[in-house]
Amino acid sequence: MNGPLNIDLHTHSDRSDGALTPVELVRRAAAAGVEVLALTDHDTIEGIEDAGRCAAACGVRLVPGVEISASWRAQAIHVLGLWIDPGESSLRGMLADQAERRRTRMRRICGRLAGMGLPGDALLAAVEAHPGLPTRTHLAAALLAGGHVDSADEAFRRYLGRGKAAHLAAHWPALAEVVGWIRSAGGVASLAHPVRYRLSAGARRRLLADFAAAGGTALEVVTGSNASGQIEVASQLALTFGLAGSVGSDFHNPQLPWNTLGRLAKLPDCVTPVWRGFGL
C-alpha cells in the first residue's frame, strides 16, 4: 500500500505495447486492489476514454497519463505525463508526430529485415494489424509467430537489440521539449524508472539536473522491477534535486511476474508524494 491508498501511476494497455485492452487493464487493477491508476501508454492517449468509463464503473480513480519518448544526450529517456488534459490540442498534435516517428521507424526496420532475407512486408503487416502504436515488442512477437525465432528475447538478441543488424536508433524530441508538452497540457512531468538507464552515476545526476531545470516535477522512485537498493538510490536523487516521488508498476502483461498490479512497495516517507495536492 502507498499510504492510505493503493496507487499505481505507470501502466500500459494494448494501445501501445501492453497485452490487455484498456478495459481489461482497469478491471484487472481493480481486482488487484488498485484504487488510483494511471494509464500511461507509450506516446498515445487513445486508451484513456475507454479506461475512464471502466474505472468509473469499477470504483477506480483514473489518472489520465502518457509515457513520452524523449532524447537526452543521444540517450532515449521516458517521461511520464500525469494528470494531463487528454483533450489539449497541442499535446494531441505532438503525439501525432510521435506516432508518425514510430511508424516510419518500423517501416525502416522491416526494410532492413527484408534485406536479410526475412519477409519484411509480412512482418510489417502483422505489426500494423495491432490496435496500438507499432513497437519493437510487436515486431518481436511477429518474428516469433512467423517461426523466425524461438522467443521474443531471441528476436532482440539476433535482430532488434542495440547494435544488431536490424536495429535503428530512434530520433525523439529533446527532453526539455517533452517536459514542456506535458506542462502545457496541465500535467505533471515524472521521469520514468530513473535507475534503469545505462548511465554512470555522474551522468544520471546531470540528467536529473537538466530534467528539474526544464520543469520536471517528479521521478519514479518505486517501479515494478526495482530492488530495495534501487529505491534508495532513486529516493536520494529525488531529495537531491527537489523532486517529488512517484510509484508505478510499469505493468505490461499479466504473464510477467516482476511488475504485477497492486503489489508495489511503499514510497519512502522521506520523499514527497507526487499525488499530494491532487486530493489523494
N, C-alpha and C positions, 0 to 999 in steps of 0.2 A: 504494500500500500504506500502511496505517496501522501503522507499526512492523512487527512480525513477522507480523501478520495483516491480511487484507483484511476490514474491518469496515464494515457499513452498518446504522445504527441508526434509520432512518426510511424506511419503505416502505409502500405501500398496495396492497390487493387489491380485488376486486370486492365485498367485504363492506362497503366504503364507496365511494369514487369512483375506485378503480383499475380497470384494464382486464382484469387477469388474476385467475384464481381463486387462492386461497392456495397450492395445489399448483403451479400454473403459475408463480407468482412464485418460489417456493423453487427449483424446477428451473432457472428462468432465472438466478437469482442464483448457484446452484452452477456453472452453465455459464460464468458470467462470472468465476468465481474468488472469489466472496464466501465467506468462511469463518465469519463471525459476522453473523447477520442478525436485525434486529428487525422484526416485523410490527406496524405502528402505525396501524391503520385509525382513521378519524375516529369517536370516540365509540362504538366497538364492539370487542369482543374475540372475536366469533363465529368468526373465521377461524383463531384460534390453534391449536386442536386439530388441524385438518387440516394446517396448516403444520408443526406439531411432528412429526407422523408422517412427513411427506415429508422434513423436514430430517434426521431420524434416518437415513432410508434413503439420503439424498444425502451424508451426512457434513458437513452444515452445522450449526453450533451456533445454535439459535433462541433469541432473547431475547424473552420474552413482553412485548408492549407495547401501547400505545394512544395516540392523539393526541386530547386532550380540549379542546373549545372552552370558553373562559373569557372573562370580561369584565374589563377594567381601564379605569376612567375612560371608559366608553362605547366603548372600542376592543375589538374581538374579538381575542383572543390565543389561540395554540395552545400547549398544554403536553404534552410527551411524557412518558408514564409508562413507564419502562423497568424490566425485571426485576420486574414486578408479579406477584402471585399471581392468576391468572385465576379461581380459584375463590372468592376472597374475597367474601363475601355483600354487604357494604355497597357495595363498588365496583360489583358487578353491579346492585344496586338503583339506584345513582346513574346508571349508564349507561343503564338502562331509562328513567329520567326524561329523559336527554338525547335518547334515541331518540324519545320522545313529543314533545319540543320540536321536533325536526326534522320529524316527520310533521305536526304542527299548522301549522308554518310553511309547509310545502309545500302543504297544502290551501288556506291563505290566499293564497299566491302564485298558485296555479292559479285561485282565485276572482277575483283581480284580472285575470288574463289573459282569463278568460271575460267580464269586464266590458268588455274592449277588443275583443270580437268574436272571440276565439280559442277553440278547443274545449277549455276548461279541464278538463272531466271526462275527455276522452280523453287529454289530456296527463298528468293525474294518474294515470290507469290505466296509462299507459306507464311512468311513473316507478315506480309501486308494483309493477310486474311484475319489476323488477330485484331480484336476490337480496339486495342490501345495503340499508343505510340510505339514504333519499332525500336527494339533494343537488342543488344548482343545476346541477352538471355533468350529472346525469342529465336534468334538465329541458331544458337547452340541447340535449342530444342528441335529446330527443323533439321539440323545436321544429324541429330540423334534419330529422329523419326525416319529419316531417309536411309538409315543404315550406314552413314559415312563415318560415324564414330560410335564408340561403345558407351559413352556417357557424356553429359554436358560438360563435365570437367575436362574431358579429353578434347572437346571442341575448342576450349580456350587454350589448352596446352599445345595443341597442334596448329591451330589456325587463328584464333581470335584474340589471344592474350597479347600483352605488350611485347613487342619485339618479334612476334610471329608473322608469317608471310602475309596473312590477310588483315593484320591489324592496321587500323587507320586512326591516327590521332584526331581527336575532336577539337574544334575551334570554337570554344564557348566565349561568351562575353565576359568582360573583366569583372572581378569580384565586386568592386565598388559600384559598378553599374547595376549588378543584380540586386545588391542591397538597396539601391535607390528605387528599383522597380517595386520591391516589397513595401518599402516605406510609403511610396506614392499610392499604393493600394490600401493604405491604412493598416498594414500588417507589421508584425514583429519579425526581424531577421535573426535566425538562430543558426549557428554553424553546426552542421550535422557531423556526428562521430569524429570529433577533432583529433583523437589519438590514432585513428585508423590510417591517416595519410602517410605515405612514405616520405617523411621529413625528419631531419635532425631536430634535436630539441631546440636549437637556436632558430632554425627556420620556422618551427612551429610557433615560437614566440613572436617572430616577425609577422607571420600570418595573422595571429590574433591581434597584434597591434594594428595592422592595416585594416582588419575587419572592424575593430572598435572605432577606428578613426573614420571609417566610411559610414558609420551609423548603425553597425551591428549591435544588437541588444543582448543576445544570449548565446550560449553554446550548450550542446547536448552533453551533459555530464554523465548521465546514465543511458546506455543503449544496450540492446539485447545481447550483443556479443562481448560486452566489456567484462573483464575480470576486475576484482576489487582494487588491484593496483592501478588499473587504468582509470577507474572512477576517482581515485585520489589525485592522479595527475590532472585529469580534467577539472576537478574541483579547484585545484591550485591555480590553474590557468584562469578560471572564472574569477577568482579572487584577485589575482594579479592584474587583470585587465578590466576590472569593474563590470563584469558581465553577469547577468542572471543565469540560472541553470535550468535546463530542460531535461525531460526524460522521455525516451521513446524506444519501442522495441525494434524498429526497422523491420516490422513484420512483412513478409512476402508470401510465404507458403506454409500451410499447416504441417507439411511433412518435414520442415526444417526445425529441429529441436532447440536451437540456440537462441531463437528470438520469438518465442511464443507470446501470445497475448495474455495480459493480466498478471504477469509474474515479474515485473520489473523491481529492481532494488529501490530502496528509498533514496530520494535526493538527500545528500548530506545536509545536516542542519546549518552548516556554516555558509551555504550557498543560498542566495535569494531566489525563490522560485519564479520562473518566468510568468507563471499564471497568476501571481499576486497582482491585484488590481483588475482582474477580469471576473470578479465575483466568485472565485473558487476558494 
